[in-house]
Amino acid sequence: MGLLRSLSSLRSDSLDLSAKTVIMTPMVHLLLLPLLFSIAGGKDLEEKKGPFENTMLDVPEGTPVPYPMHQFQVTHPGVNNFRLSGEGREKIKISRDGWLYLEKSLDWSQEEHYTIMVEALADDEVVEGPISVIINVLDVNNNAPYFNQTDYTAVVRENKAAGVPFTRVFALDQDDPKTPNARLSYSLVSQIPNKQHTLLFQINPNTGEISTTEEGERMLKAREGIKYGRGEDQSIETLKTKFDEYCPGNNPQSIPYEANPFFTCVERAGMRNADPLEDPDYTLIVRVQDLGGESENALSGNARVHIVVQQNLWFSPGPIIVKENLLGNYPMVIAKVQSNDPDAIYSLVQKERELKFPFQITEDGEILLTEPLDREDKNMYILVVFAKDNNDQELEEPLEIQVIVGDVNDNAPMCEKEESVFEVQENEPVGSLVGKLLAHDIDDAETLNAQLTYTILSQNPPTTPIVFSIDAASGEIRALRSLQRKEEQAYHLSTVGISLGSSLIEFHISSGNDGNVFAVETDGKGVGHLVIAKPLDYESSKDYKLQIDARNPEPLMKNLEYGRESTAFVSVSVTDVDEAPEFSLDILDVTVPENTTKGSVLLTVEAKDPEGKEIGFKLDGDTRGWLEIDAATGEIKTKDNLDRETLETFEVTVTAFEKENPEKSSERVVSVRLLDVNDNIPRLIEKQAFICVKKPEPVIIKAQDGDSEPFSKPFTFTFAHGKKTPNWDLKPIDDTAAILTLKKIPTEDKTFTLPINIKDKAGMGVTQSFEVRVCNCTELGYCYVAPADRSSRLGMGPTIGILAGTLGFCVVVFIVVIKRVNKGGKRKTLTEEEERERNVMM
């Protein structure tokens, strides 16, 4: 209690920084040094001392107080006080013996620098100074980054190009922007929902810009919504009219629109884009970390981004294949485009800027072909479509549409010469080459329309069998027997080249296959098999109506078109299956300090049931009983003290289950890592040792600390209060040990108790007693203990006699006391004779 009172008085009286003379007793003065030393952050006080001159100091913010910064050593012998002036005097103080210290911790965000003046006083008279002291406040990472909003909203179109930002999040950090403490890094924690375990979005770690991934560019789909035409009023009355047109049987006249659940559902679908918070398609959990996100000790903040996917009506319908010489009424519609702005004004140009351009576009976005095309004249056109407003400003990116002119077999093969003459020698062997017929077809060489087959129609003069043959593919003519001029001097052959049609059949799903869930596989023999290409999801789509077209890989011949018999419709109904709850995160990791208080929320586990059923949570595997989970909300809290030295990392299992059917459950492993705090001090492994007088050897002192870096080794070993002991020397030999050396041997056996202060790397530690006995040793190197005088020892008989006599004496005394008590009621006091008798017995 005396020490506590001294410390209290030390702070209130001895450290008064005014110019008034204070009284500091020698005891208080001695107490000041160890107090300041213990809070100096592990830095030797000698390093904090310096001459009385202009000084610049670097001091971290948020230090424990009182915190010693510097001690000025003056040369004038009469100095007995100091005086401060300048900035921060409510925080910065100076003691009578020249210690400049903090009474309140500094805050970098409030002030980065302090400039003060110091004067040395002798009985209130300035004898040295003033000198200037500049204190630079060093920023420490004590401010977690935070987003400027807790919830963001964004809208993204279908097929948004990957890597092109459509929104951005922004975070701030109050730490020094010139240090890594304020260098922020953004990351995507989770995407809700994520049923296919595929991230559709990404975030730029440096800028916080959010864009789609390549998968998101392909897979993002909007919910069905109300479409409005050009100039159409988007009021509630228009919506009612559209509802009556498309759902004539769902609104009895007796039910108001506002009470009809079908109408209110449609109305919400039309209004949902106004506020994504109400009904987002996706919610992203984003995180910001300081220290560039590169340290496990980085501080972090979180926010949510609620995203609505809107239909992207503006997309290229190409490539469009138009058969050449197509019959029909011109102009004919070959495609249609639609801007996301119903009031867009469309225009159409040709990319090649050629004179012939047989295309037009209507105000509704219909692309018209004005005349038949000829593939042999031009096989492809590139159209560029613009959507602009009334001020000729582009509303959308220009669309490029390829129009490919499909080939039809509208050209007959042609021989390069109308008549070809070949000569052949007599007696040529059978099979000799007579010549090769050359022909060609100007139809598309990549189709069967230009593949020729050669045939001999007639031979003159005729023979049986025929004398010549022709290769159907190459047109090579060969002799089938040896020819004699005396038999015939010339032969005339009539040949023909025939172009071939296609017998292969391909199957295409032309509509209804949203998300490319289905595919058709064919065996090449005219049989197609409808297969499931991606997992079905009842909650996403309950029904599919597929249109499957059977087509030849090559265009049909002129005047032929595919009919109804070349198209089939397949309806697929998806059956709902009770699925287990799904967690929003696949990986659940949490890192917390070991001194986290009881009842703190470490993590909130999120899960949803695909069918919308009520779910609960439970936690297993917590062998230490440190954690508990809220069965309703999924909050994981601490219910007991955590201890990293007992267990640094551990895992628990969280189960989300349907309350109606607990068998439907999902599990996630939560990995918990405890960060070390400096809650252990270095302690001596051995507290006793001995030194032999005749052969003195140094003693090795070892310590251990349950904490880890940076709160553990290297240790510093010093004698208490920084004093040097004349007869002992203490020096460190490694991070955890020191060597204790006896300088002068005492004249007799003696035991020394040495106060040794051991501190960890962070400067935390206490003084501990280490006992060293200096003694004469035996030949084996142990302290010698002289035997006691044998004449003073008693045998077994006398020892037993003494014990028996003692026991008998105790019995007699006990009996006398009992009797005295019984007689106490008759007389309260003892006579002088009885008193003497009692004294004799005792």
Buried (B, 14 or more C-beta within 10 A) or exposed (E): EEEEEBBEBBBEEBBBBEEEEBEBEEEBBEBBBBBBBBBBEBEEBEEBEEEBEEBEBEBBBBBEBBBBBBBBEBEEEEBBBBBBEBBBBEBBBBBBBBBBBBBBBBBBEEBBEBEBBBBBBBEEEEBBBBBBBBBEBBBBBBBBBBBEEEEBBBBBBBBBEBEEBBBBBBBBBBBBEEBBBBBBBBBBBBBBBBEEEEBBBBBBBEEBBBBBBEBBBBBBBBEEBBEBEBEEEEEEEBBBEBBEEEEEEBBEEEEEBEEBEBBEEBBEBBBBBEEBEEBBBBBBBBBBBBBBBEEEEBBBBEBBBBBBBBBBBBBBBBEBEBBBEBEEEEBBEBBEBBBBBBBBBBEBBBEEEEEEBBBEBEEEBBBBBEEBBEBEEBBEBBBEBBBBEEEEEEBBEEBEBBBBBBBBBBBEBEBEEEEBEEEBEEEBEEEBEBBBBEBBBBBBEEBBBBBBBBEBEEBEEEBEEBBBBBBEEEBBBBBBBEBEEEEEEEBEBEBBBEBBBBEEBBBBBEEBBEBEBBBBEBEEEEEBEBEEBEEBBBEBBEEBEBBBBBBBEBBBEBEEEEEEEEBBEBEBEBEEEEBBBBBBBEEBEEBBBBBBEEEEEBBEBBBBBBBEBEBBBBBEEBEEEBBBBBBEEBBBBBEEEBBBBEBBEBEBEBBBBBEEEEEBBBEBEBEBEBBBBBBBBBBBEEEEBBBBBEEBEBBEBBBEBBBBEEBBBEBBBBBBEEEEBEEBBBEBEEEBBBBBBBEEEEEEBEEBEBBBBBBBBEBBBEBBEBEBEBBEBEEEEEBEEEEEEEEEEEEEEEEEEEEEEEEEEEEEEEEBEEEEEEEEEEEEEEEEEEEEEBEEEE
